[in-house]
Amino acid sequence: MSGSSAAELRQTRISGVDQGFQKPMKRPGLLVVWAILVCLSAVLLPGAPNEPEAPVVPGEHVLLGAPSEPEAPVVPDEHVLPGALNEPEALVVLGEHVLPGAPNEPEAPGVPAPPEDQFTAFREARMSLPVKCEPAILVAVGDIMLSRGVADRISEHGDTGLPFAKVKGLLKAGDIVFGNLECPLTPGRAIDIREMVLRADPEMADALAGAGFTLLSLANNHMGDFGPSGVLDTLGYLDEAGISWVGAGPDARSAYAPRMVEVRGLRFAFLAFTDPEIAPPSYQAGEDTPGTASFSTVRAAQTTHADHTTSTGHSAHATEQERAEMLAAIRDARLAADFVVVSLHAGTEYAEEPDAFQVESARAAIDAGADLVIGHHPHVAQRVERYRDRYILYSLGNFIFDQWWSRETRQGVIARITIGQEGVERIEFVPVLINRDAQPEVLKGLEASEVLSRLDLNLSELAVGSLYDPDPEDVTSARYAYLDLATGGAALSRLVKERSFDLDQDGVVERVALRDGRLTVETASTLIWETPETWWVDDFALGDANNDGVVDVSLSVWKSGSFGPCRPFWVAEDDPSVRNHLFIFKLVDGAMKPVWQSSNLDSPNYELEVVDLDGDGRTELLVLEGDYDNPQFRQMSIWKWNDWGFFRVSEPLHCTLD
């Protein structure tokens, strides 16, 4: 999206894409020939509408819609969701997939109520639901090391953005993007691949910001590698790049202070601490000296324990004194925040399981008031634990590192955590593999499933396959997994949501807002568009949904009738029931114009997001689907645009994780 700043893109949670697409490869059958004849006959039959006739679309699984051209191709396919409506080029749907009756209500016997009455009843039911503010999306990654071999690759390519290129779209889909920066940013000599001290050039701060990072933990065993001046340099360069930091500071008071972030009306407190046993004492912040925040100023060697010690020098059951400063800081943050996130740099390097001290420290953080614990340092992905209805991500593994000597140290996990007023609503996991250019790429095939299995969660896993034939066993299929934490089913609500973005790139920012089922698009002085009173909008998303290089507004719309005022001539009566639709609009010449509109969907879409999940440079539509007959049912699905509609590119995988 040319002309868009990184801040704008982060604010609207969209990702850049190219304009490529593939044509359908399937050959037409007899049904298509029949469909063509029917369409051609329209010009000979009296009473036919003046609008161009739409193709007949038989099918089952793919969202179809009216393209911008006057005539859409005839597409035979058994993976098709019913087609477009409300446009002159409305698609006709053959099949048994339009469900009768108003959603979530028993079907009335006899003659159905007029469409306006059905929608009025639907709207009244929706208005009785509680208001829900939009949740925040926290994207968290593992260890980020931009020195040694990574710096060599950056120098070879002459591109500071090289390490982030294949996952930038995924990162920018977060409101808060967080990771552990495992090296100071300070001028200096080149670092040899064999050295154990780390340093990255100052310009990498802008590269991190350009990739989407908004907040970084500096509490680790390498931040002090170039002394107090290296710590201060890092703070300064991150400040200049607009990236917040936590877990280090010019003095102990600053290092132990929470970083407060407000998103979607939620006050977040972030804290970060490192195990003092894995770093020299000089790395810790003092009363007047720069450094990092540790679990405690008391080291394990200063305490006496009767039991054995771990590989880090800790007793298997440490005293609270060894975590005193950490626990005190968490308790204080709890009083000032709605949601507390704690980053712990601890554990045994390259161990598949968290060690005893790591587990006890994470649980102690929860006991002190943390809502979420994110771990770093082991350099391999470790399990996720549910403790007291809170979540501990013991290790997300490496995100960017030069540890190419093992498969495990090249693997990591990107976590997307959805956080609302009541806490964590959903956690999504995307496994990645660091390639030889130090770039994390979305991991595919069975290896991706194996990495996800280390999380030891009962995940719903999807294979993000090819555009036309997603195959769960295909080694080219990326993997995406999620844990939905809505116990007892999902509750319906009225979403309040707002975005600001220059939709038509004219230098004037538009405000897109949703409240009480009505969506408005306006500038500071002008109302550009408001959705009709006969629509109820559940959610919207900004992003290039159809991969044409233009930021669209995608809407989840409930309305009466599968078609608009210009339904196909051979459809005698429209279905008057209230059903869900996907509509896409864009701002052109000061007006919102339809790009694509579906007819009744087989499954209602409750939440939408446009994001490049598989790192191929083209966006996917991430949808939280429901069921007309079961209002509490939810499942994720992933769709991708082919020049005339959306195809489902995800298939559920059998999951046997505990």
N, C-alpha and C positions, 0 to 999 in steps of 0.2 A: 504494500500500500504506500505508494510514493507520497511524500509530503507529510507523513505521519511520524510524530516523535515517539521515542520509546516510552515516554511517560503516558502519552495518549493510548498507546497500544496496551500498556499494562492496565490502565484505568478501565478500558473497555473489554479486556480479556479476550483479544482476538489474536490471530496469528497470520503471518504473511504466507502467500501461496503463489504458484504459477498458474497458467491457464490451460494446462494440458488435460486432455481426456481421451478415453478410448471409445471406439465405436462398438456397438453390439456385434458379435460374431455369429449369432445364431441365424440359420436359414429360415425363411418364411415357410409355413405349412399351409394346408387347405383352409384353415380357419382365417389365416391372414388374407388369402385370395378372396374369401367370402366377405371379409371386413372391407377390403378395398372396393368390391362391387357395391356394397351397401353405401359406402361413403360417396362413390361416384353417382349413384342413383339419386342422391339428394338434389342435384341440380335439375333433375327431370320431374320431380314430384311436386305437385302443387302444395302450397302452404308451408314449404320449407323456409326456415329463417334465413335472413340475408347474411348472417355471419358465416365465415368459413366453417365447414363441417370438421368435426374432430375425429380422430381415429378411434376405432373400436379396440379396446384393450382387455383381452382375457387375462386372467391371472390370479395370483395368490399372495405374493409376498413383497412386492416392490412399490414404493411410493411413486406414483406417476403424476405428472402435472402438465399443464399447458405451457409450452415454451413461449418465448417472446415472439417467435416467427408466426405468421398467419396460419401455417399448417404444420402440425406435428407428424412425425413418422408413425407408421403403423408398426407396433412392436409386439410380436408374439413372444410370450415368455411366461413360464409358469411360476416365476418368482416376482410377481408384480402386485403392488398395492394399488387400489383403485385411484383413478385419475383426477384431472383438474376440474375446477368448477369456478363459478362466478366470473368467468371470462368468456368472450364469444367463442374461443376455441376450447370449449369444455369437452373433456374426454368422457366417453360412454363406458360404463363398467358392465361387463358380462360376468356373471358368477354368482356365488351364494355368500358373499362376504359382507354385505350391508346388513347390520343387525337392526331389527325393528325396535321401536320403543324408546322412550326417554331414558337417558343414562341414570343408573342408580335408583330407578323407580320401577315398580311393576307395570307391565304393559296394560293399558286400559282396555277392557273388552269393548267390542262393537266399533263404532266409527271413531277414529282417532281425533283428538282435539286439533283445532287449527294450529298451524305452525307458530303463529304469534302467541297463542295461549301456552303452547308447550315451552317456548323459550321464556315466557314470563315466569312460569313456574320454576324453570331451571334457574333463572337469574335470582329469584327470591330465595331459593335454597342456597345458592352460592353466597348471597349477601348475608345469610345467617351464620356463615362460617367465621371462625376467628381470623384476625389479621395476622399475617406472618411477614416479618421483615426478611429480606433476602439474606441467605447465609453467606459467609465469607469462605473463600477457597484459599487454603494454605498449601503451597507446593513445597515439599521438602526433599532435599537430595543429600547424598553422603559427602565424603571427603573431597575437597577441591584443592588440588595441588598443581600449581602453574609454573613450577620450577623444573630444573634438570631436563629430562627427556621431553617433557611437554613444551618447555621453552624452546628446545631445539626444533621441534616440529613447527611451532609458531614462526620461528625465524626462517625456516626453510620455505614456508609458504608465504611469508610476509603478510600474515593476517592474524591480528590479535583475536578476532572473533572465531577463528578456526575451531577451537575445542567445543564451542556451543552450537555450531551450525545445524546439527541434525536433530536437536531437541529444543531449539529456541521457541518454536511455536507452542510446544507443550509447557514450557516454563512461563511464557507470557500469558497463559490462561489462568494464572493465579493472581489473587489480590495481594497476597504476601508470598514472596519466593525466598526460601531460606536454605542455607547450607553452611558447612564448616569450611572456612578458608584456612587451609593447612600450610600457609606460608606467608611471611610478611611481604608487603609491597614496599620496596625501598630500592634506590639505585645501588648498583654494585657490580661486581664481577660475575662472569658466567659460572654456573654451578655444574660440576661434573656429575655424570650419571651415577658414579660410585660414592659420592659424598652423602652424608646424612644431615647436612644443614641445607635449608631451603630458603630461596628468595625469588620473588618475581618482580618484573619491571613495573614501575608505577602506572604505565598506560593500561595495564590489565584491569585497573579499577573501572575505566570506561567500558572495557569489553564486558566485564561482569554486569554493569548497568545495562548495556545494550542487549545482553542476553535475557534480561528480565529480573535479575536479582534485586531485591529490595532490602534484605536484612541478612547479615552474615555473623556467625559465631566466630570469635577469635580465641576462644578458650581451648587451647590445644598445646601439645608438647613441641611445636615448632615456631610458634609466634614470636618467641624470644630468641630465635637463632641469630639475629643480628642486633641483639642488645636492646636497651631501652629506646634508642633512636629509631630502630627498625619498627618498634611498636608504634611510636608516635607518628612516623611516616605513614604507616598503614592507616591509622585513624584519619590523618589529614587527607590522604588520597581518596579514601572512601567517602569522606564528607564532600569533597569536591565533585565526586561522581554522583552524589545523591543517594548513596547506599548507607543505610543505618548499620550499626555494629553493636555487639553485645559480648560480654565475657572478657573484656580487656579495657584498659583505660589509662589515663595519665597518672592515676593513683588508685588505691584500693577502693575508695568510696565509689569512684566512677566504674571500676571494673565489676563490682558486685551489684551495681544498680540495675534495675530492670529497664529494658527498652520498651516503652509504651507505644503501642500502635493502635489507632482506631480505624476500624473498617466496618461498613454496614451497620453503624451504630453500636458495635461491640468494641469494648476496650480490652486489648490483648496486652499481656505482660510477658516478655521474653527474657529469660535468664540463661546463662551458659557458664559451665564450670568444667575444669579439668582435674583429673586425679593427680594430686601432687606427687605421687610415686613415679609417674612416667615422665616428669620434667624436672630439670634442675631447680633448686630453690630460688635462684636468681631470676627465673622467668615469672615468678609470682609478683603481682602488684604490691607495692608497699604503701606506707602512709603518704610518702611524697615521691614515689618512684613508679614509672610506668611498668605495666605487666599484665598478667592474666588473672582471672578469678579461679581459685582452686576450691575443692570441696572444703578444705580447712587449712589454716596455717599450721596446724599440728600434724606432723607426718607420722606414718605408721611406725617408723623406727624409734620414735620418742615414746611409744606406748608399749606396755607389756601384755602379751597374750599367751595363754596356755595352749591354745590350739595351733594347728599348722597354718602356714602362710600360703597365699596364692602366688602365681608367677609374677605378679606385680609387687610383691612384698607386703601385701595386706594380709591380715588375719582373715580366715574364712568368715568370721563373724566380727565385723569391726564395731567399734564403739561409736556412739553419736558424736563424741568429741572429734572424730576424724571427719565429720561432715558438718561441723557446727556452723561455719559461716554460710555454707550452702543452704542449710535448713532455715536459718534465720532470715536469709534474703527471700526465700520462697514464701515464708509466712507473712512477711511484710508485703510482698507483691500481691498475695491473695486478697488483702484488704483493699487494694486499689484497682483490681481488674475483674472483668467478667470471665476471662479465660487465661490461664497461666500455662505457658509452654516452657519446658526446661530442656536444654541441650546438655548432655553429659558426654564428656570425652573420657572414656574409660574402657576397661576390658582387656582381654588378652588378644594380641594381634594374631590374625589368621585362624582363630578358633571358631569352629562351627557353632558352638553354644556360648552364651554369655557366662562369665565366671560368677562365683558366689558374691564377690564384692560388687560387681557390676549390677547384679540382680537386686541385692540389698540396697544399693544406693538409689536405683531407680524407684524401687518401692517406697523408700524413705521420702523421696521427692513427692510422690503421690500422697503419702500420709501427711506431708507438710502443707499440701494445698495445690500441687500441680495437677492440671487437667490432662496434660499430654507430655510424655517424655520421648525425646528423639536422641538416639545414641550415635556416636561416631568413634573412630579409632581402630576397631578390629580389622578394617579393610576388606571384610567379607560380609555378605548379607547374613543376618541372624534373625531369629524368630521374633514374632510380635506377641505380646502378652496382654491379656485383659486382666487388670487388677483393680478391684474395688470400683468396677464400672468405668475405669479409665484405661487408657491404652499406652503401652510402652513399646516403642520401636527400638529394640536394643541396638541394631546397627543396620544402616541402609547400604553399607558397603562403600566401595569407591565410586565416585561420580566422574572425576577427572584425575587421573594418576598415571604414572609411568611404570607401574608394576606389571609389565607385560609378561613376566616369567611364569604366571599361572593363570588358568582359566578363572579360578575363583576370585582372584584379585582384580580381574578385568570386569567382573559382573557386579551389578548394583541394582538398586531399586529407586524409582522416583515415586514418592507418595503424594497423593492429592487428598487432602483432608477437608471435608465440608463441615463447617462449624456454624451452628445457629444459636439462637437464644438459649436453648436447652442443652447445648454441648455438641459433641461430635455426632453428626448425622450419618456420615458415610466416609469410608476410607477407600481410595482407589490406588492400585499399584500397577506401575508399568516397569517391567524389568528391562535393563539396558546392559549393553556390552561395550567396553571401551575398545575402539579399533586401533590400528597401528598409527593413526594420525592423532591419537589422544582424544578422539571424539566419542562420547557415549552415543550409541545408536539403540533404537528400540529392538530388543532381543526377540527372536522368532523361534517358532517350532517347539520341539520337545524340550530343548534346553531352557527356553523361557519358562515353561511349566515347571521344570525342575527348580529353577531359582525361586519361583513363587511358592513352591512346596516348602522351602526353608522357612517361610514366614509362619508356618504351622497354624494356619487359620482355616476355617471353613469358608473358603472364598467361592464366589460365583465367577468362573473364569470364562472369557470369551476369546475366540480365535478371530483376529481381524484379517480376513483372507483377501483374495483377489476381488476385483470389482464385480465379477459375474458369478463366480462359483467358489464361495468361501468354503474351504476344506479344513476342518480342525486338525487333521493329521499332516497337512501340507507344511513342509519345513520353511516355506516362504511366508507363512502366516505369522504376523505379530501376535503377541499375547497381551491381554488387558484383563485385570481382575479387580473385583470390588467386594467390599464388605458393607452391607447395608445394615445399619444399626437401629432401624425403626422397628423396635420390638412390638409384636402384636399387630403389625401392619402399619401402613402409612395413613396419617390423618390428612383430610382435605383442609385447605385453608385459602384465604385471599392473600395473594402475594403482593407486596409493595416493593417496587424495584425501580431503579433509576440509572441511566447511563448518559454520559456526555461524549460526543464525538463529532468531528466534522464529516458528516456523511457524504457530502457532495464535493468535498475538497475545494471549497470556495473561500476558505479563510474564516468562515463563521461557524462556530461550534453549535451543534444542535443538541437539545436535551430530549432524551427519550424516557418517558416515565409511564409506569403502570400502577394503577390504583383502582380498586373496586371493579376489576374486569375491563376497564377502558384504558387504552394506550394513547398517549399524546406525543406528538413530535413538534417541538417549538424551538425558536431562537429566543434570545433575551427579550425580543419585542414583538414576535409574530407567532401565532399558532399556525403551524403548517398543516397538521392533520390530526384528526381524532377518529378512532375506530367507531363504526356504527353502533347504535344502541342495540342492534339485533345481534351483536357479537359479544361473547365473553372471552377475554384473553386470559389464559392461565399463566403464561410465561412468554418471554421474548429473549432473543439473543442477537447481539451484534457480531457480525463476522462475514467473511466471504463464503457463504454456504454453497454457492454454485461455482466457485473457483473461476470467476471471470475477472478477478482483479478489483472488484468493487465491493465495498462493505455494504451488506444487506441488513435488513431487519427481518428476522425469522420469528413468526408468531405461532403459538399454540392456541387455536381458536375453536370455541364451541359455537355452533349456530344450528338453526333449523334448516333441514334440506341438504341434500347432497350436492345440488347444483345451484347456480345463480339464476338470474332472470332469463338467461338464454340457454336453457337446457336443450339437449339434442332432440330433434323433431320426433324421433321414434320412441322417446320416453314419454308416455302419456301423463304420468303423474310423478312428481318428485316425492322422495321420502321425507315426511314432515318432522321426523324425530330429531332430537338434538344430539348431534354427534361431533366428534373432534376432527379438526382439520389442521394441516400445516400450510401456512401462507408465508410467502416471501415477498417483501417490498423493497424498493430502493428509492432514494431521493434523486429526482431528475428535474431540472429546470424549476426548482422551487415547489415541486409537488411529489407526493409519495405515489409511486406507480407499481402495480403488481408485476412481479417477475415470474412467479409460479404459485399455483394454488391447487391443493389437493381436494378430492371429494371426501366422502366419509372414510375415515381411517379404520382399519380393522381393530387397532388398539389405540386408545387415547394417549396423547403425549402430554405428560404433566410438567416435565422440565426439559429445557433445551440448552445445548452448549455447542458452539462451533469451535473446533480445536483440531490441530494436526496431531493425532494420537500416534501414528506409526512413523512419523518422521520422514514422509516421502515428499514433503513440500506442498501437499494438497490437503485441504481441510476435510475433516469428517464431521458429521452431525451426531453428537452424543445425546441420546434421548433416554429419559426415564419414562418407561411405558407403564400403562395400567391395564385394567380390564373393565369393560362396561358392566359386567355382571358382578364384579367383586371390587368395590371401591378402594379397598385397602391393598390390593395386589400391586406390586411394583417389580419391574425388572429393567436392566439396562439393555440398550441395543445401539448399534453403530451403523450409520448410513453414509453413503458417499454419492456425490452427484455424477451422473452421466448426462450428457448435454440435454436430455429431455426429462430427466426425473432422478429420483433417489433409489439406489439399490441397497438392500441390507448387506453389509460386508462382515457381519459378525455371526458366529454360530456358537451356542453354548457348548462348553466342554464338560465331560463328566468329571466331577471333582471329588476326590476321596480324602481330602485333607481333614485332619482332626481339628 
